[in-house]
Amino acid sequence: MPGMYEDYFPIVWKVATFAAEGVYSLTVNYKHQFALIKPQVQNGRIVDATTAVEINVGQTTTLTKAGHVFHFSTPEAGLPGALKAINDTGERQEIAVGTTNLEMPVILPHKFTPKLRAYITPAYQEDDILRAAIHTPPIWERDLTALNQSTTWNITWDPSGRYAIAEA
């Protein structure tokens, strides 16, 4: 995708650690409601949002700054098929696109299909900003908009060393 890791930076959303043996579980919730976020970044990790606003495709909002306080305007009708944020602060600002129930945003390009990917790697922590592609290929990928409202998946490992994720 043009601009990935230059203009757009994904965020590590969830990290789960499982022991080599036993039964473990992880519950993940996703709500398909976009939000624009003015992230607060420390040491390459998003630690908080200074302000946020729920926004739908086809709406526009404006980011302003009064003193040290940032604010997004109430979204209004905008370009069909696009989310638009106007930076009216007078300075370059980082603006993230995410969903309202994620603890941290995922920074995305304007044409977005929400994908959920699973990787087996010890290299990342939750909320890390990805400055380059993950070197391990995903073991699983799904379009979040195509998933049922509630789904259960099992991750398995076979003796040959392969991991797999399948719907339960």
Number of C-alpha atoms within 10 A of each C-alpha: 6 8 9 16 14 9 12 19 20 21 22 18 17 16 15 11 10 10 7 7 7 6 7 11 10 11 5 9 8 13 12 13 13 18 20 27 27 21 22 14 15 9 8 11 18 20 15 16 17 12 16 21 19 17 23 19 16 15 18 20 22 16 22 16 14 8 6 5 9 14 18 22 14 13 18 14 13 15 12 9 12 15 24 21 19 13 17 13 14 8 8 8 12 13 21 24 26 24 22 20 14 15 16 25 27 24 22 19 18 13 9 10 11 16 11 13 13 16 15 14 13 9 8 14 14 15 22 20 22 18 15 11 11 12 9 10 12 13 14 15 12 12 11 16 14 9 9 8 10 7 9 11 12 11 15 11 12 8 6 6 7 9 14 13 14 10 8 8
